[in-house]
Structures are given as C-alpha cells and as structure tokens.
Amino acid sequence: MGSLSDTDPRVARLQLELLRQKSPAYRLQLMSSMSALVIGLSRKNLEQQLGDAQAAKIAWVRLHYGAEMTKALPHVRDA
C-alpha cells in the first residue's frame, strides 16, 4: 500500500530521525500542542457552522464523547 504523503521519503526519514533525537519531554509537549491545535480547529469549525460558541462546545462534546457526557455539562438540558 502506497503512502498518502506528499513528503519526499528521504525528508520523512530525516524528520523522524530528528524527532527521535528529541527528549521525551519535548515530544510530549509537541504532541500536546498538536492535539490542542486540532481540538481548537475542530471547535472553531463547529462554531462557524452553528454560529454560536456555546452550542459549538456542546456539539463538540456530543460528537467526541457522546450524548451521556453532554448531559453532564452544566447548563445543558435535553442534550
């Protein structure tokens, strides 16, 4: 199965080699930062679609954690 990346395989190998040289703390911080970015973009997308920040937060929780978790949010009824 071929790769879906448009990155040259030599560059990808170099990136991986350089990442492996970093400390676990650095890699954890990088992962955390990337996760926060993706979550933020996901929420922003929902906010743009729904036109309401609070509704977007509720929709995001419902989408990623399910309706039961949404019901546990403060100020949410009939989620």
C-alpha positions in Angstrom: 0.0 0.0 0.0 1.4 3.3 -1.0 1.9 6.4 1.1 -0.6 9.2 1.0 2.0 11.8 2.0 3.4 14.3 -0.5 6.6 14.5 1.6 9.7 13.0 -0.1 10.5 9.7 1.7 14.1 10.9 2.4 12.8 14.0 4.1 10.3 12.0 6.0 13.1 9.7 7.3 15.2 12.7 8.3 12.2 14.2 10.1 11.6 11.0 12.0 15.3 10.7 12.8 15.5 14.2 14.2 12.3 13.7 16.2 13.7 10.5 17.8 16.7 12.6 18.9 14.5 14.9 21.0 13.8 14.2 24.6 10.6 12.5 25.8 9.5 15.8 27.4 9.9 17.6 24.1 7.9 15.0 22.2 5.2 15.1 24.9 5.0 18.9 24.6 4.8 18.7 20.8 2.1 16.1 21.0 0.1 18.2 23.5 0.5 21.3 21.4 -0.6 19.5 18.2 -3.6 18.0 20.0 -4.7 21.3 21.3 -4.4 22.8 17.8 -6.5 20.1 16.3 -9.2 20.4 19.0 -9.2 24.1 18.6 -9.7 23.9 14.9 -12.4 21.3 15.3 -14.3 23.5 17.7 -13.8 26.6 15.5 -15.3 24.7 12.6 -18.4 23.8 14.6 -18.7 27.3 15.8 -18.6 28.6 12.2 -21.2 26.0 11.2 -23.5 26.7 14.1 -22.9 30.4 14.6 -22.8 30.0 18.4 -19.8 29.3 20.6 -21.8 27.7 23.4 -23.7 25.4 21.0 -20.4 24.5 19.3 -18.9 23.5 22.7 -21.9 21.3 23.4 -21.9 19.8 19.9 -18.2 19.1 20.2 -18.6 17.2 23.4 -21.5 15.2 22.0 -19.6 14.4 18.9 -16.4 13.2 20.7 -17.7 11.9 24.0 -21.4 11.0 23.3 -24.8 12.3 24.4 -24.4 11.0 28.0 -21.4 13.1 28.6 -23.2 16.1 27.1 -26.0 15.7 29.6 -23.4 16.0 32.4 -22.4 19.5 31.2 -23.6 22.4 33.3 -26.5 24.4 31.8 -27.4 21.7 29.3 -30.9 20.3 29.1 -32.2 17.7 26.7 -28.8 17.4 25.1 
